[in-house]
Amino acid sequence: MRTIKSQLDFERVFHEGRRYNHPLVRMTACTTSEGDPGRVAFVAAKRLGCAVLRNRSKRVLREAARACDFPRDGFDIILFATNRTSTSSPQEMQAALRSLCSRAGIDG
C-alpha cells in the first residue's frame, strides 16, 4: 500500500482536497495527475487518547482500507480517526469508507 509521507504532500492534500465526514471516519481526498498511482495516509490525533487507542484506530482504518481496495488510482486520500473508530467493527468501517467514496465520486 502506497502511503503519503512528506509534509509537503500532506499540505497539498489539505489545501487542494475536499473533506467528507462520517461518524466513524473523516476523509480528505485530492486528485493527482492522470496515471499516477494513488496514495493513502492514516491519522489519529492525540486528542483521541493514549497510544494504544490511537494505534488501534489506525489498524482498523488500514484493515478497512485494504478491504476497500485503497489507494485508488488518481487520488491522494487522508483518513482521520474519530472517537468511534477504535470501537467500530471492520464491517462498519468498510461501509463508512464505501459511503465516503461514493459521496466523493471515487469509483472503485
N, CA and C atoms as a LAMMPS dump frame, in Angstrom:
ITEM: TIMESTEP
0
ITEM: NUMBER OF ATOMS
324
ITEM: BOX BOUNDS ff ff ff
-5.0000000000000000e+02 5.0000000000000000e+02
-5.0000000000000000e+02 5.0000000000000000e+02
-5.0000000000000000e+02 5.0000000000000000e+02
ITEM: ATOMS id mol type element x y z
1 1 1 N 0.854 -1.17 0
2 1 2 C 0 0 0
3 1 3 C 0.903 1.236 0
4 2 1 N 0.707 2.099 -0.974
5 2 2 C 1.491 3.337 -1.051
6 2 3 C 0.897 4.36 -0.089
7 3 1 N 1.775 4.983 0.713
8 3 2 C 1.305 5.936 1.703
9 3 3 C 1.896 7.321 1.451
10 4 1 N 1.207 8.324 1.96
11 4 2 C 1.68 9.71 1.898
12 4 3 C 2.611 9.91 3.086
13 5 1 N 3.829 10.38 2.824
14 5 2 C 4.795 10.506 3.907
15 5 3 C 5.319 11.923 4.109
16 6 1 N 5.473 12.691 3.045
17 6 2 C 6.105 14.002 3.201
18 6 3 C 5.102 15.065 3.655
19 7 1 N 5.607 16.017 4.386
20 7 2 C 4.773 17.109 4.883
21 7 3 C 4.213 17.938 3.726
22 8 1 N 4.988 18.111 2.665
23 8 2 C 4.501 18.87 1.505
24 8 3 C 3.291 18.201 0.872
25 9 1 N 3.324 16.88 0.779
26 9 2 C 2.183 16.166 0.201
27 9 3 C 0.955 16.259 1.103
28 10 1 N 1.167 16.177 2.434
29 10 2 C 0.051 16.351 3.365
30 10 3 C -0.573 17.739 3.189
31 11 1 N 0.257 18.759 3.127
32 11 2 C -0.25 20.127 2.98
33 11 3 C -0.994 20.313 1.668
34 12 1 N -0.488 19.706 0.59
35 12 2 C -1.166 19.817 -0.708
36 12 3 C -2.56 19.201 -0.622
37 13 1 N -2.667 18.03 -0.003
38 13 2 C -3.975 17.383 0.122
39 13 3 C -4.904 18.219 1
40 14 1 N -4.389 18.789 2.101
41 14 2 C -5.208 19.632 2.967
42 14 3 C -5.738 20.858 2.229
43 15 1 N -4.882 21.51 1.442
44 15 2 C -5.284 22.758 0.797
45 15 3 C -6.108 22.545 -0.471
46 16 1 N -5.798 21.51 -1.237
47 16 2 C -6.486 21.294 -2.512
48 16 3 C -7.629 20.289 -2.418
49 17 1 N -7.642 19.489 -1.348
50 17 2 C -8.604 18.399 -1.257
51 17 3 C -9.96 18.826 -0.737
52 18 1 N -10.905 17.922 -0.918
53 18 2 C -12.262 18.103 -0.387
54 18 3 C -12.424 17.214 0.823
55 19 1 N -13.218 17.674 1.788
56 19 2 C -13.401 16.948 3.039
57 19 3 C -14.787 16.304 3.084
58 20 1 N -14.81 15.082 3.599
59 20 2 C -16.048 14.329 3.728
60 20 3 C -16.078 13.727 5.135
61 21 1 N -17.231 13.805 5.791
62 21 2 C -17.345 13.35 7.178
63 21 3 C -18.324 12.203 7.318
64 22 1 N -18.017 11.321 8.24
65 22 2 C -18.868 10.213 8.653
66 22 3 C -18.614 10.052 10.154
67 23 1 N -19.578 9.585 10.922
68 23 2 C -19.333 9.446 12.367
69 23 3 C -18.14 8.553 12.719
70 24 1 N -17.796 7.605 11.85
71 24 2 C -16.695 6.69 12.153
72 24 3 C -15.343 7.149 11.609
73 25 1 N -15.354 7.961 10.572
74 25 2 C -14.091 8.349 9.929
75 25 3 C -14.307 9.64 9.138
76 26 1 N -13.248 10.448 9.043
77 26 2 C -13.271 11.63 8.184
78 26 3 C -12.264 11.411 7.064
79 27 1 N -12.553 11.935 5.88
80 27 2 C -11.686 11.72 4.736
81 27 3 C -11.44 13.04 4.019
82 28 1 N -10.194 13.25 3.614
83 28 2 C -9.835 14.352 2.73
84 28 3 C -9.241 13.732 1.482
85 29 1 N -9.811 14.051 0.322
86 29 2 C -9.368 13.459 -0.933
87 29 3 C -8.971 14.551 -1.914
88 30 1 N -7.889 14.294 -2.643
89 30 2 C -7.357 15.237 -3.608
90 30 3 C -6.971 14.456 -4.861
91 31 1 N -7.277 14.99 -6.014
92 31 2 C -6.898 14.309 -7.248
93 31 3 C -5.415 14.521 -7.529
94 32 1 N -4.829 13.554 -8.233
95 32 2 C -3.434 13.643 -8.648
96 32 3 C -3.398 13.686 -10.169
97 33 1 N -2.213 13.731 -10.715
98 33 2 C -2.064 13.734 -12.175
99 33 3 C -2.604 12.439 -12.754
100 34 1 N -3.002 12.493 -14.011
101 34 2 C -3.513 11.309 -14.689
102 34 3 C -2.448 10.22 -14.698
103 35 1 N -2.86 9.014 -14.379
104 35 2 C -1.963 7.876 -14.417
105 35 3 C -1.118 7.677 -13.174
106 36 1 N -1.112 8.652 -12.257
107 36 2 C -0.346 8.478 -11.021
108 36 3 C -1.058 7.484 -10.113
109 37 1 N -0.296 6.591 -9.508
110 37 2 C -0.945 5.686 -8.552
111 37 3 C -1.368 6.473 -7.317
112 38 1 N -2.449 6.083 -6.725
113 38 2 C -2.954 6.779 -5.548
114 38 3 C -2.164 6.439 -4.299
115 39 1 N -2.318 7.287 -3.3
116 39 2 C -1.675 7.067 -2.008
117 39 3 C -2.693 7.34 -0.914
118 40 1 N -2.409 6.811 0.26
119 40 2 C -3.324 6.971 1.385
120 40 3 C -2.504 7.214 2.649
121 41 1 N -3.084 7.954 3.601
122 41 2 C -2.452 8.197 4.899
123 41 3 C -3.496 7.971 5.99
124 42 1 N -3.025 7.546 7.151
125 42 2 C -3.897 7.271 8.287
126 42 3 C -3.46 8.158 9.442
127 43 1 N -4.414 8.93 9.99
128 43 2 C -4.094 9.897 11.031
129 43 3 C -4.993 9.657 12.24
130 44 1 N -4.367 9.63 13.419
131 44 2 C -5.102 9.548 14.686
132 44 3 C -4.501 10.602 15.611
133 45 1 N -5.258 11.642 15.902
134 45 2 C -4.765 12.756 16.709
135 45 3 C -4.609 12.349 18.171
136 46 1 N -3.744 13.062 18.873
137 46 2 C -3.504 12.768 20.286
138 46 3 C -4.742 12.981 21.147
139 47 1 N -5.66 13.823 20.706
140 47 2 C -6.86 14.082 21.5
141 47 3 C -7.763 12.856 21.598
142 48 1 N -7.508 11.83 20.774
143 48 2 C -8.314 10.611 20.824
144 48 3 C -8.01 9.767 22.055
145 49 1 N -6.83 9.945 22.624
146 49 2 C -6.498 9.182 23.818
147 49 3 C -5.073 8.682 23.802
148 50 1 N -4.842 7.631 24.557
149 50 2 C -3.492 7.098 24.708
150 50 3 C -3.029 6.43 23.413
151 51 1 N -1.756 6.078 23.379
152 51 2 C -1.146 5.495 22.182
153 51 3 C -1.832 4.193 21.775
154 52 1 N -2.282 3.432 22.747
155 52 2 C -2.945 2.168 22.448
156 52 3 C -4.201 2.409 21.614
157 53 1 N -5.023 3.381 22.008
158 53 2 C -6.251 3.694 21.265
159 53 3 C -5.946 4.264 19.891
160 54 1 N -4.942 5.135 19.806
161 54 2 C -4.584 5.716 18.505
162 54 3 C -4.071 4.641 17.547
163 55 1 N -3.23 3.74 18.041
164 55 2 C -2.718 2.665 17.185
165 55 3 C -3.82 1.708 16.764
166 56 1 N -4.744 1.398 17.671
167 56 2 C -5.86 0.53 17.299
168 56 3 C -6.72 1.195 16.234
169 57 1 N -6.948 2.489 16.371
170 57 2 C -7.736 3.222 15.378
171 57 3 C -7.08 3.139 14.005
172 58 1 N -5.769 3.32 13.959
173 58 2 C -5.067 3.255 12.672
174 58 3 C -5.082 1.839 12.101
175 59 1 N -5.004 0.821 12.959
176 59 2 C -5.09 -0.563 12.47
177 59 3 C -6.456 -0.838 11.857
178 60 1 N -7.507 -0.365 12.524
179 60 2 C -8.871 -0.55 11.997
180 60 3 C -9.011 0.153 10.648
181 61 1 N -8.485 1.372 10.548
182 61 2 C -8.55 2.108 9.284
183 61 3 C -7.774 1.39 8.177
184 62 1 N -6.574 0.896 8.496
185 62 2 C -5.767 0.198 7.481
186 62 3 C -6.458 -1.065 6.994
187 63 1 N -7.047 -1.824 7.908
188 63 2 C -7.734 -3.06 7.527
189 63 3 C -8.926 -2.76 6.614
190 64 1 N -9.699 -1.752 6.961
191 64 2 C -10.857 -1.385 6.131
192 64 3 C -10.402 -0.838 4.784
193 65 1 N -9.312 -0.082 4.77
194 65 2 C -8.803 0.479 3.514
195 65 3 C -8.351 -0.638 2.575
196 66 1 N -7.692 -1.646 3.107
197 66 2 C -7.282 -2.781 2.266
198 66 3 C -8.502 -3.497 1.688
199 67 1 N -9.524 -3.697 2.512
200 67 2 C -10.731 -4.384 2.057
201 67 3 C -11.468 -3.585 0.99
202 68 1 N -11.332 -2.245 1.021
203 68 2 C -12 -1.376 0.04
204 68 3 C -11.084 -1.031 -1.14
205 69 1 N -9.973 -1.749 -1.283
206 69 2 C -9.03 -1.56 -2.395
207 69 3 C -8.434 -0.167 -2.443
208 70 1 N -8.075 0.384 -1.291
209 70 2 C -7.351 1.646 -1.259
210 70 3 C -5.887 1.345 -1.474
211 71 1 N -5.086 2.222 -1.977
212 71 2 C -5.434 3.529 -2.516
213 71 3 C -5.993 3.403 -3.928
214 72 1 N -6.798 4.349 -4.304
215 72 2 C -7.402 4.388 -5.636
216 72 3 C -6.532 5.219 -6.568
217 73 1 N -6.348 4.743 -7.795
218 73 2 C -5.518 5.467 -8.765
219 73 3 C -6.089 6.853 -9.017
220 74 1 N -5.201 7.842 -9.036
221 74 2 C -5.598 9.21 -9.32
222 74 3 C -6.02 10.015 -8.115
223 75 1 N -5.945 9.426 -6.91
224 75 2 C -6.377 10.136 -5.706
225 75 3 C -5.372 9.958 -4.579
226 76 1 N -5.086 11.055 -3.881
227 76 2 C -4.381 11.012 -2.612
228 76 3 C -5.445 11.201 -1.535
229 77 1 N -5.473 10.294 -0.572
230 77 2 C -6.539 10.276 0.43
231 77 3 C -5.923 10.24 1.824
232 78 1 N -6.446 11.078 2.713
233 78 2 C -6.058 11.04 4.122
234 78 3 C -7.29 10.641 4.922
235 79 1 N -7.143 9.603 5.74
236 79 2 C -8.23 9.122 6.588
237 79 3 C -7.928 9.5 8.031
238 80 1 N -8.878 10.161 8.671
239 80 2 C -8.728 10.619 10.051
240 80 3 C -9.62 9.789 10.961
241 81 1 N -9.049 9.285 12.033
242 81 2 C -9.817 8.529 13.019
243 81 3 C -10.663 9.486 13.852
244 82 1 N -11.819 9 14.287
245 82 2 C -12.681 9.754 15.191
246 82 3 C -12.768 8.997 16.519
247 83 1 N -13.528 9.52 17.453
248 83 2 C -13.674 8.851 18.753
249 83 3 C -14.273 7.458 18.626
250 84 1 N -15.071 7.237 17.606
251 84 2 C -15.753 5.954 17.44
252 84 3 C -14.987 4.964 16.574
253 85 1 N -13.865 5.359 15.999
254 85 2 C -13.128 4.486 15.088
255 85 3 C -12.605 3.235 15.786
256 86 1 N -12.003 3.395 16.959
257 86 2 C -11.357 2.254 17.618
258 86 3 C -12.352 1.195 18.081
259 87 1 N -13.605 1.564 18.297
260 87 2 C -14.601 0.604 18.78
261 87 3 C -15.484 0.049 17.661
262 88 1 N -15.266 0.489 16.43
263 88 2 C -16.11 0.019 15.328
264 88 3 C -15.606 -1.321 14.803
265 89 1 N -16.51 -2.073 14.218
266 89 2 C -16.14 -3.355 13.623
267 89 3 C -15.592 -3.108 12.215
268 90 1 N -14.832 -4.062 11.688
269 90 2 C -14.313 -3.895 10.322
270 90 3 C -15.428 -3.711 9.283
271 91 1 N -16.543 -4.388 9.471
272 91 2 C -17.647 -4.258 8.512
273 91 3 C -18.251 -2.856 8.552
274 92 1 N -18.404 -2.296 9.744
275 92 2 C -18.923 -0.934 9.861
276 92 3 C -17.973 0.068 9.208
277 93 1 N -16.678 -0.126 9.425
278 93 2 C -15.695 0.786 8.856
279 93 3 C -15.658 0.683 7.332
280 94 1 N -15.77 -0.526 6.803
281 94 2 C -15.811 -0.693 5.345
282 94 3 C -17.03 0.007 4.755
283 95 1 N -18.175 -0.141 5.41
284 95 2 C -19.389 0.532 4.932
285 95 3 C -19.211 2.047 4.979
286 96 1 N -18.569 2.562 6.019
287 96 2 C -18.335 4.002 6.131
288 96 3 C -17.41 4.483 5.012
289 97 1 N -16.337 3.738 4.73
290 97 2 C -15.415 4.141 3.658
291 97 3 C -16.085 4.089 2.289
292 98 1 N -16.894 3.063 2.068
293 98 2 C -17.606 2.98 0.779
294 98 3 C -18.581 4.162 0.635
295 99 1 N -19.245 4.527 1.712
296 99 2 C -20.168 5.651 1.691
297 99 3 C -19.419 6.956 1.35
298 100 1 N -18.271 7.162 2.003
299 100 2 C -17.489 8.372 1.74
300 100 3 C -16.969 8.394 0.308
301 101 1 N -16.549 7.246 -0.203
302 101 2 C -16.039 7.179 -1.579
303 101 3 C -17.144 7.489 -2.583
304 102 1 N -18.336 6.993 -2.339
305 102 2 C -19.429 7.269 -3.273
306 102 3 C -19.801 8.758 -3.225
307 103 1 N -19.777 9.372 -2.038
308 103 2 C -20.056 10.802 -1.932
309 103 3 C -18.976 11.631 -2.597
310 104 1 N -17.73 11.144 -2.548
311 104 2 C -16.614 11.875 -3.147
312 104 3 C -16.486 11.631 -4.644
313 105 1 N -17.226 10.644 -5.154
314 105 2 C -17.137 10.338 -6.579
315 105 3 C -15.891 9.528 -6.936
316 106 1 N -15.369 8.808 -5.961
317 106 2 C -14.195 7.965 -6.191
318 106 3 C -14.691 6.569 -6.53
319 107 1 N -14.536 6.184 -7.784
320 107 2 C -15.02 4.888 -8.23
321 107 3 C -14.036 3.808 -7.842
322 108 1 N -14.529 2.64 -7.614
323 108 2 C -13.653 1.542 -7.235
324 108 3 C -14.085 0.323 -7.864
